[in-house]
Amino acid sequence: MRRTSPTPIGDILKEFFSRPYVAAKVAEGRLPDYWRMVVGDHLADMTTEFRLERHVLHVRVSSSVVRQELFFRRDELMMRLNEMAGVRLIGAVIIR
């Protein structure tokens, strides 16, 4: 379909990034930033491994005390990370 009038590039980009697959991939790329905002700098610095596979977030931390704290807060973490991402990226959180 040919456009008859010029469309601002901002509108085209907004339309492109609002597609569900693209929005999910962008949010997945920003997930480490969201993690730092949700848990704070100190706990984020203790995170040694952080990956998302098939809607399961795998987190490895260096401290057993931090691991226990994050384990008890995993439902809240999942909810807040999904909320910040704007799409449902995470279905479960595994803390090791």
Residue frames as qw, qx, qy, qz and C-alpha x, y, z in Angstrom:
[[0.000, 0.891, 0.454, 0.000, 0.00, 0.00, 0.00],
 [0.426, 0.327, 0.000, 0.843, 1.40, 3.35, -0.99],
 [0.210, -0.649, -0.450, 0.576, 1.08, 6.24, 1.40],
 [0.294, 0.784, 0.358, 0.413, -0.31, 9.43, -0.02],
 [0.119, -0.930, 0.131, -0.322, 1.04, 11.76, 2.64],
 [0.435, 0.415, -0.661, 0.449, 4.32, 11.67, 4.56],
 [0.761, -0.577, -0.282, -0.094, 4.23, 10.06, 7.99],
 [0.158, -0.835, 0.462, -0.254, 6.53, 11.26, 10.77],
 [0.550, 0.308, -0.760, 0.155, 9.30, 8.77, 11.56],
 [0.194, -0.230, 0.691, -0.657, 8.30, 8.88, 15.24],
 [0.767, 0.072, 0.175, -0.613, 4.85, 7.51, 14.41],
 [0.796, 0.329, -0.485, -0.151, 6.36, 4.74, 12.28],
 [0.303, 0.337, -0.790, 0.412, 8.78, 3.75, 15.05],
 [0.446, -0.146, 0.533, -0.704, 6.03, 3.85, 17.69],
 [0.862, 0.165, -0.076, -0.473, 3.91, 1.52, 15.54],
 [0.673, 0.373, -0.635, 0.069, 6.86, -0.83, 14.99],
 [0.159, 0.280, -0.774, 0.545, 7.86, -1.04, 18.66],
 [0.583, -0.113, 0.359, -0.720, 4.26, -1.55, 19.80],
 [0.792, 0.129, -0.518, -0.298, 4.09, -4.91, 18.01],
 [0.834, -0.504, 0.123, -0.189, 3.98, -7.65, 20.66],
 [0.938, 0.054, -0.039, 0.342, 7.04, -9.62, 19.47],
 [0.431, 0.574, -0.165, 0.677, 9.21, -6.54, 19.07],
 [0.385, -0.736, 0.159, -0.533, 8.06, -5.06, 22.39],
 [0.924, -0.378, 0.051, -0.017, 8.90, -8.35, 24.15],
 [0.827, 0.222, -0.081, 0.510, 12.39, -8.50, 22.62],
 [0.142, 0.689, -0.174, 0.690, 13.13, -4.89, 23.56],
 [0.626, -0.653, 0.143, -0.401, 11.90, -5.51, 27.11],
 [0.973, -0.141, -0.038, 0.178, 14.02, -8.67, 27.30],
 [0.611, 0.438, -0.163, 0.639, 17.09, -6.65, 26.39],
 [0.106, -0.654, 0.208, -0.719, 16.32, -4.12, 29.11],
 [0.816, -0.442, -0.354, -0.120, 15.66, -6.79, 31.75],
 [0.675, -0.077, -0.377, 0.629, 19.08, -6.39, 33.48],
 [0.041, 0.329, -0.102, 0.938, 18.37, -2.67, 33.86],
 [0.618, -0.481, -0.243, -0.573, 14.94, -3.42, 35.30],
 [0.819, -0.251, -0.464, 0.226, 16.52, -5.95, 37.69],
 [0.428, 0.090, -0.322, 0.840, 18.89, -3.28, 39.02],
 [0.249, -0.387, -0.031, -0.887, 16.00, -0.85, 39.51],
 [0.755, -0.410, -0.352, -0.372, 13.84, -3.42, 41.33],
 [0.850, -0.325, -0.330, 0.251, 16.42, -4.99, 43.69],
 [0.279, -0.942, 0.151, 0.110, 18.78, -2.04, 44.07],
 [0.412, 0.763, -0.493, 0.065, 22.45, -1.58, 43.29],
 [0.318, -0.538, 0.745, -0.233, 23.84, -3.62, 46.19],
 [0.770, 0.062, 0.606, -0.189, 21.82, -6.77, 45.44],
 [0.741, 0.662, -0.018, -0.111, 22.32, -6.36, 41.70],
 [0.174, 0.763, -0.620, 0.065, 26.09, -6.28, 42.24],
 [0.478, -0.314, 0.795, -0.202, 25.84, -9.62, 44.06],
 [0.854, 0.376, 0.243, -0.266, 24.08, -11.19, 41.07],
 [0.346, -0.467, 0.696, 0.422, 26.58, -13.38, 39.23],
 [0.110, 0.119, 0.852, 0.497, 24.31, -14.94, 36.60],
 [0.387, 0.468, 0.346, -0.716, 21.15, -13.53, 35.06],
 [0.070, 0.092, -0.764, -0.635, 19.36, -15.15, 32.12],
 [0.637, 0.246, 0.295, -0.668, 15.87, -15.60, 30.75],
 [0.089, 0.136, -0.914, -0.371, 14.96, -18.90, 29.11],
 [0.305, -0.348, -0.815, -0.349, 11.43, -19.81, 28.04],
 [0.393, -0.681, -0.168, -0.595, 9.82, -17.27, 30.37],
 [0.804, -0.521, -0.213, 0.192, 11.84, -18.52, 33.36],
 [0.103, 0.883, -0.326, 0.320, 14.28, -16.07, 34.93],
 [0.887, -0.166, -0.270, 0.336, 17.38, -17.78, 36.31],
 [0.052, -0.894, 0.259, -0.363, 19.31, -15.73, 38.87],
 [0.835, -0.130, -0.366, 0.390, 22.47, -16.79, 40.65],
 [0.181, -0.917, 0.153, -0.322, 23.73, -14.76, 43.60],
 [0.506, 0.426, -0.626, 0.414, 26.98, -14.96, 45.54],
 [0.141, -0.275, 0.630, -0.712, 25.49, -14.72, 49.03],
 [0.232, -0.296, -0.926, -0.009, 23.25, -17.27, 50.75],
 [0.014, 0.477, 0.521, -0.707, 21.57, -14.52, 52.76],
 [0.278, 0.367, -0.238, -0.855, 20.70, -12.59, 49.60],
 [0.275, -0.020, -0.873, -0.402, 19.54, -15.81, 47.93],
 [0.118, -0.405, -0.856, 0.300, 17.14, -16.47, 50.81],
 [0.126, 0.502, 0.248, -0.819, 15.79, -12.92, 50.73],
 [0.312, 0.289, -0.494, -0.758, 15.24, -13.04, 46.96],
 [0.175, -0.137, -0.965, -0.139, 13.66, -16.49, 47.25],
 [0.013, 0.512, 0.720, -0.468, 10.97, -15.15, 49.59],
 [0.197, 0.630, 0.075, -0.748, 10.38, -12.12, 47.32],
 [0.256, -0.057, 0.770, 0.582, 10.35, -13.99, 43.98],
 [0.193, 0.655, 0.723, 0.111, 6.61, -13.50, 43.30],
 [0.036, -0.903, -0.148, 0.401, 6.92, -9.79, 43.98],
 [0.268, -0.491, 0.523, 0.643, 10.06, -9.62, 41.79],
 [0.294, 0.251, 0.816, 0.428, 8.28, -11.39, 38.93],
 [0.119, 0.819, 0.558, -0.069, 5.28, -9.06, 39.18],
 [0.118, -0.866, 0.047, 0.484, 7.38, -5.88, 39.33],
 [0.308, -0.318, 0.641, 0.627, 9.69, -6.92, 36.46],
 [0.257, 0.455, 0.784, 0.335, 6.73, -7.79, 34.24],
 [0.021, 0.892, 0.387, -0.232, 5.10, -4.49, 35.17],
 [0.196, -0.728, 0.277, 0.596, 8.23, -2.50, 34.29],
 [0.312, -0.077, 0.761, 0.564, 8.63, -4.40, 31.01],
 [0.459, 0.308, -0.046, -0.832, 5.05, -3.70, 30.00],
 [0.759, 0.155, -0.506, -0.379, 4.65, -7.28, 28.74],
 [0.859, -0.392, 0.277, -0.179, 4.53, -10.65, 30.48],
 [0.435, 0.640, -0.633, 0.025, 8.11, -11.81, 30.08],
 [0.082, 0.321, -0.871, 0.364, 8.58, -13.84, 33.23],
 [0.748, -0.292, -0.404, -0.438, 6.44, -16.76, 34.35],
 [0.863, -0.462, -0.155, 0.129, 8.75, -18.05, 37.09],
 [0.079, 0.847, -0.457, 0.259, 11.89, -17.02, 38.95],
 [0.940, -0.155, -0.227, 0.203, 14.57, -19.49, 39.98],
 [0.134, -0.894, 0.371, -0.211, 17.11, -18.26, 42.53],
 [0.940, -0.001, -0.235, 0.246, 20.37, -20.19, 42.96]]
